[in-house]
Amino acid sequence: MPQSLSKLYIHLVFSTKGRTDTLPKAHLMEVHAYMAQILNSNNCKAISVGGTSNHVHLLFILSRTNSLADIVRLIKSNSAKWINEHNGLLNQFCWQDGYGAFSVSQSQVQKVVDYIKNQETHHYKKSFMEEYKQLLDAHGIGYDEKYMWD
């Protein structure tokens, strides 16, 4: 086949270091917009970015020319640098080391978009840790809690 074609929807989730509420609520929209810009400038299509002051959800189409690990590294390193420079945190802000990435079928994209948009309401009832474990379980990803949190 002379062409390489793909359309892989990825739901990416990661938290702040120690799951602390260090993302300033007043700047969440700016942070999310910056992350979308990182995705788009690296040939990924940002669909939805949202979260709370201690974690973020990103739904995007993964570029066929970039690996997921490279995209995650770019998002985390560039956004942490941007947050520290724009919010006066003096290089104190950082993301957790790991992440969760889940494939999303075309038929479920709108459901995930709605889920991301309703993060603040969603977390009145459930902690990030509970949410993350449910996502892992729903996608059949095994884990050892002893090594899951940093």
C-alpha positions as CSV (number, residue, x, y, z in Angstrom):
1,M,0.0,0.0,0.0
2,P,1.6,3.4,-1.0
3,Q,-0.2,5.4,1.8
4,S,0.0,5.2,5.5
5,L,-3.4,6.1,7.0
6,S,-4.6,6.1,10.6
7,K,-7.1,7.7,12.9
8,L,-6.3,6.8,16.5
9,Y,-8.3,8.6,19.2
10,I,-6.4,8.7,22.5
11,H,-7.8,9.7,25.9
12,L,-4.7,10.7,27.9
13,V,-4.8,11.3,31.7
14,F,-2.2,12.4,34.1
15,S,-2.0,14.3,37.4
16,T,0.2,16.8,39.1
17,K,3.1,15.5,41.2
18,G,1.6,13.9,44.3
19,R,-1.9,14.8,43.0
20,T,-1.7,18.1,44.7
21,D,-4.1,21.0,43.7
22,T,-1.3,23.1,42.3
23,L,-2.8,24.1,38.9
24,P,-4.2,27.5,39.6
25,K,-8.0,27.4,38.9
26,A,-7.9,30.9,37.4
27,H,-5.5,29.7,34.7
28,L,-7.0,26.2,33.9
29,M,-8.5,27.4,30.6
30,E,-5.1,28.9,29.5
31,V,-3.2,25.7,30.5
32,H,-5.7,23.5,28.6
33,A,-5.5,25.8,25.5
34,Y,-1.7,25.7,25.6
35,M,-1.8,21.9,25.8
36,A,-4.2,21.8,22.8
37,Q,-1.7,24.1,20.9
38,I,1.1,21.6,21.7
39,L,-0.9,18.8,20.3
40,N,-1.9,20.7,17.1
41,S,1.6,22.0,16.4
42,N,2.8,18.3,16.5
43,N,0.4,17.1,13.9
44,C,-2.1,15.7,16.5
45,K,-5.7,17.0,16.4
46,A,-6.8,18.2,19.9
47,I,-10.5,17.3,20.4
48,S,-11.0,18.2,24.1
49,V,-8.7,19.2,27.0
50,G,-10.0,19.6,30.5
51,G,-9.5,18.7,34.1
52,T,-9.2,20.1,37.6
53,S,-6.4,21.7,39.7
54,N,-4.8,18.3,40.2
55,H,-5.1,16.4,36.9
56,V,-5.8,16.8,33.2
57,H,-7.7,14.8,30.5
58,L,-6.8,15.2,26.8
59,L,-8.7,13.6,23.9
60,F,-6.8,13.8,20.6
61,I,-6.1,12.1,17.4
62,L,-2.5,10.8,17.5
63,S,-0.4,11.7,14.5
64,R,0.7,8.8,12.4
65,T,4.3,10.2,12.6
66,N,4.7,10.6,16.3
67,S,4.8,8.0,19.1
68,L,2.4,8.4,22.0
69,A,5.4,8.5,24.4
70,D,7.0,11.4,22.5
71,I,3.7,13.3,22.5
72,V,3.2,12.8,26.2
73,R,6.8,14.0,26.9
74,L,6.2,17.1,24.8
75,I,2.9,18.0,26.5
76,K,4.2,17.4,30.0
77,S,7.6,19.1,29.7
78,N,6.4,22.1,27.6
79,S,3.3,22.7,29.7
80,A,5.1,22.5,33.0
81,K,7.7,25.0,31.8
82,W,4.9,27.3,30.6
83,I,3.0,27.0,33.9
84,N,6.1,27.8,35.9
85,E,6.9,30.8,33.7
86,H,3.3,32.2,33.5
87,N,2.1,31.6,37.0
88,G,5.0,32.7,39.2
89,L,5.5,29.2,40.6
90,L,9.3,29.6,40.3
91,N,9.8,26.1,38.8
92,Q,8.0,24.4,41.6
93,F,5.2,22.9,39.4
94,C,5.6,19.5,37.9
95,W,3.5,16.6,36.6
96,Q,3.5,13.0,37.9
97,D,6.0,10.7,36.1
98,G,3.4,8.4,34.6
99,Y,0.2,8.6,32.6
100,G,-2.7,6.6,31.5
101,A,-3.6,6.4,27.8
102,F,-6.8,4.8,26.5
103,S,-8.0,4.1,23.0
104,V,-11.4,5.5,22.1
105,S,-13.6,4.2,19.3
106,Q,-15.1,6.7,16.9
107,S,-18.6,5.9,18.3
108,Q,-17.5,6.9,21.8
109,V,-15.7,10.2,21.0
110,Q,-18.7,12.5,22.0
111,K,-19.1,10.5,25.3
112,V,-15.5,11.2,26.2
113,V,-15.8,14.8,25.2
114,D,-18.8,15.2,27.5
115,Y,-16.9,13.4,30.3
116,I,-13.9,15.7,30.0
117,K,-16.2,18.8,29.9
118,N,-17.9,17.7,33.2
119,Q,-14.7,17.1,35.2
120,E,-15.4,19.7,37.9
121,T,-18.9,18.3,38.6
122,H,-17.7,14.8,38.3
123,H,-15.1,15.3,41.0
124,Y,-17.6,16.5,43.6
125,K,-18.4,12.8,44.0
126,K,-15.1,11.0,43.2
127,S,-11.4,11.6,43.7
128,F,-8.9,11.5,40.9
129,M,-7.5,8.3,42.3
130,E,-10.9,6.6,42.2
131,E,-11.5,7.9,38.7
132,Y,-8.2,6.8,37.4
133,K,-8.6,3.3,38.9
134,Q,-12.0,3.0,37.2
135,L,-10.6,4.0,33.9
136,L,-7.9,1.4,34.2
137,D,-10.4,-1.3,35.1
138,A,-12.8,-0.3,32.4
139,H,-10.0,-0.7,29.8
140,G,-8.7,-3.9,31.2
141,I,-5.4,-2.5,32.3
142,G,-3.8,-4.3,35.2
143,Y,-1.9,-2.4,37.8
144,D,-0.2,-2.7,41.2
145,E,-1.3,0.2,43.4
146,K,2.0,0.0,45.2
147,Y,3.7,1.4,42.1
148,M,0.9,3.6,40.7
149,W,1.2,6.8,42.7
150,D,4.2,9.0,43.0
